[in-house]
Amino acid sequence: MSFREHVAYRLYQKCDDQSVLHQGGRLFQQYCVDQRAKCEQEQLRWVAAHQSEIRADLYSGLNDSLMSESTTVLDEGEALLSEYNRSTRALQHPDQPRQRDNHFLNQIGKRVILPSSHSGGPRSMYKSYQDSMTIVREYGKPDALVTMTCSPTWEEIMEKIPNGQTAQDRPDIVARVWQLKLGAELEDLEEGVLGRVRARIYVVEFQKRGLPHAHILVILAEEDKPRTRQIIDKIVSAELPDKEKNPQLYETVTACMIHGPCGGCISQRGLYERREVHKGFPKDPIGGDKRECRWVPSVQTKTSSGRGGFD
């Protein structure tokens, strides 16, 4: 059993288990952060001890970095001394080929290569970037950007959190519910809710408030690409759903996708300057999709009333 598996076992609260750990509030949050740091440290320790198994000597750039002069690890005086020794040797022996100085290599320390298999490392992120560019080169540019944000008021989260605690106190429950909902979202996309999907790319990030957030790029099949204004309006629009036809969707949009409240009190938060919102809001209603320039389309916004609408 690895240390990560041990921590996962400890974080999973059993049925009818009055765990003191899960009732710790902020202490439990700190515990989760510490255990995550320990897991990463354990992974780094394994990588450092198994350099031969990951064949670190074959990584490109290693020999060049060892044979080149790295002044970033030297003091200013030592770097100048190295520069002086190199120049004086060239003057005293002009017929000899110039060689790199290796007398300071013992100050560099042992170099440990972090492979791309280590999640979150530079090579891992660069490999993911290269994979994404390869997908775009093979299947074309993305047709839709889908964002998904975790809400602490989700019914599945509220049902599992004991009385007296909040979503911030139980990051374990939030993470599990989020993973299930993200899987359901990806499954809906694969089933063709926007059209036949040829490829997709997504990343998950955690916002400053501690909730996960996903960005999903979707590449659709050629026959399902949104090419007309009518198709785009069916996919996305900046208007409120019909309250009578879609009451649940209307409630979700008005509760989660509108910045508010609107009024004079907003000026105290710094969101308004001279009673006008930044970025050109409020915008005038338009009848459909309008591409103002190559990169910034204006989606459909009809006149509506109610919260967040126009009177």
Buried (B, 14 or more C-beta within 10 A) or exposed (E): EEEBEEBBEBBEBEEEEEEEEBBBBEEBBEBBEEBEEEBBEEBBEEBEEEBEEBEBEEBEEEEEEEEEBEBEEBEEEEBEBBEEEBEEBEEEEEEEEEEEBEEBBEEEEEEEBBBBEBEEBEBBEEBBEEEBEEBBEEBBEBBBEBEBEBBBEBEEBEEBBEEEBEBBBBBBBBBBBBEEBBEEBBEEBEEEEBBEBBBBBBEBEEEEEEBBBBEBBBBBEEEBBBEEBEEBBEBBBEBBBEBEEEEEEBEEBBEEEEEEEBEEEBEEEEEBEEEEBEEEEEEEBBEBBEEEEEEEEBBBBBEBEEBBBBE
